[in-house]
Amino acid sequence: MKLKIWVIVIFLMSAMAACKKSYLDVSNELAGGLTSTDQIFDNPGYTKRWYANVMSGVPDYSTIIGVGMNGIQNPWTSMTDEVIAGYGDAARYNISAKNSITMGFQRWGTLYPLIRQANIFLEKAKPILATGTDADQLTEAEFKTMKANTLFMRAYYHYLLFEQYGPIPILDRVLAPTDDLDLPRQSVDDVVAFIDKELTNAATLLPQSAITDEQYLANPTKGVALAVKAKLWMYAASPLLNGGYAPALSLVNPDGKKLFPAKDPAKWAKAVNALKEFIDFAEQGNYELYKAYTNGVLDPDKSVYDLFQVYNKEIIWATSKNGFGGMDGDQLDRRSTPRSEPNGLGSTGVLQELVDDFYMKDGLPINNAGFLPASPLYSEAGKSAYNGVNVSNMYINREARFYNTVFFAGRKWHISNKEINFFVGSPNDRSGQYTVSGYMLYKRFNRKVHKTSPGVASVFRPSIVFRLAEFHLLYAEALNEVDPSNALILKYVNLVRERAGIPQLEVLNPSISGNQELQRAAIRRESRVELCTEGQRYFDVRRWMIAENPSGKDKQGGSFYGMNMNGDANTFFQRSVVETRVFETKQYLQPIAYNELEKGKNLVQNPGW
């Protein structure tokens, strides 16, 4: 009998994960709660396995490359102006030619099955007392924790769908066979209200402080729920979902219900309130910016490196699964190691646009950015000494986050101490896998990982979902939209800059204080640099609706640059087009997969698709 029940569990969970028919197609067992499903929730072991699968959809933002990537990993950094993770045209994530049939990285078919499974758990699971000396059990305390986590995850999965598609169907109960499974999308305001209410409820049930037990570090807490709620309201207040996306304003369901609202500036105040609630909670000893010190002095280089290597108090939420891969896989670690090093592939290329957006060590940009003047330290002509070798002057005197993110030509590899180059004829040129931009991604790489005998094939790092620095910048952004004169705006941006070892904004430009346009530009630039390749930039340029920026700044279409990979040692350092992309207005939101639209008449497509 136990074997039979476990076969049923496998069948039901596999069917839900595969979701071959439709995101709402439900078998009789799942929809009606027949005996087989009841038997599952009479068994502690099967109940716990069911629950574990409910929790399996936490995104892994460390996985930015690899075969079979999906929407709850991080293809986003290669679909924006940060990196080219593939080598050769077939491996690049250019979405300009995609349609609703071929568009990849969908969250829809992954998360709705998990939401359904959460609903079934919430309806049927219960404490199960032991019936013998060695019998398994599900205690009241265990069940209480599992229920709280499931309530949160159901809300969070709706949030992830909202982030990608905008208005979505709300699935908050188990559907019976007699129910209409052709659910329409709910309006932006309805979705936000639902998720907000669910998160507010979950926040009271989850652990009220950080989890210290290493077995449960990936579980959500009150802080996580407050963080998701804060980001929810940032999306709700931003132009994309707050009246700024003109093609969507006329989108209606078949019954005439409008899905996108007119502009409502009051939503920024709600975003401020949600962020303040989180910030107040954080500052009660729950979270703090990670800082490392050398001889009692803040060490920016060590701070921005160590931040991603171990669990620390800046991390709000992280998952134990990750895509770093070590040196025996084909993921981040190996693709961030030069080809000339043992087992290296060296094919994750940083774009020149990101290289140029890092500040100099004096805290100024390389070109006049409007909110700050150009740094006199910057030069591209000639070479200068860096760590015992001569490198292009464009890499000299940059801030700590630059050196922690970008591995550039001429720099020494930290294991072999060899100078690494990418020009034609060097050990890392265009044969095999290679970086198409002349740079490699260095951020989140662990510098103990290598295959030089005896080697360290892999080192665990938490894959961060949320960290405090992002919320400092979000708080500043929301405050600036409500009250540009608020001194907290520059305070929270400067906290992030100070950890990076660069001066405060108003010290470099006193006229920035209280100027909404200048502060907005500074906050967006700081977010661009601080959070680069962590999976947020793709969504930020869309919610801000700046991806079609005619000035070229923040553009997501057109020519993207790197170094001249066809050049020799003398001509390599020439800015060259490495990829041309097309950005169309429809790309502000992801299309719903066409096969889902075919299943009924009530599900309408996003504009342009």
Secondary structure, DSSP 8 states (H G I E B T S, - for coil): -HHHHHHHHHHHHHHHHH--S-TT---HHHHHT-HHHHHHTTSHHHHHHHHHHHGGG---TT--S-TT--TTS--GGGTTTSEE-SSSGGGS---TT--TTT----SHHHHHHHHHHHHHHHHH---B---STT---B-HHHHHHHHHHHHHHHHHHHHHHHHHHSS-----S---TTS--------HHHHHHHHHHHHHHHHHHS-SS----GGGTTS--HHHHHHHHHHHHHHHHSGGGTT--GGGTT-B-TT--B-S----THHHHHHHHHHHHHHHHIIIII------EETTEE-HHHHHHHTTTS--TTEEEEES-----TTSSSSHHHHTS-TTSTT-----EE-HHHHHHS-BTTS--SS--SSS---TT---SSEEEETTEEEEGGGTTB-HHHHHHEEETT-B-TTT--B---STTSTTSSSSS--SSSEEE-TT--TT-B-STT-B------EEEEEHHHHHHHHHHHHHHH-TT-THHHHHHHHHHHHTT---HHHH-GGGTT-HHHHHHHHHHHHHHHTTTTT-HHHHHHHTT-TT-TTSTT-SSEEEEE--TT--TTTSSS-EEEEEE---GGGGS----HHHHTT-SS----TT-
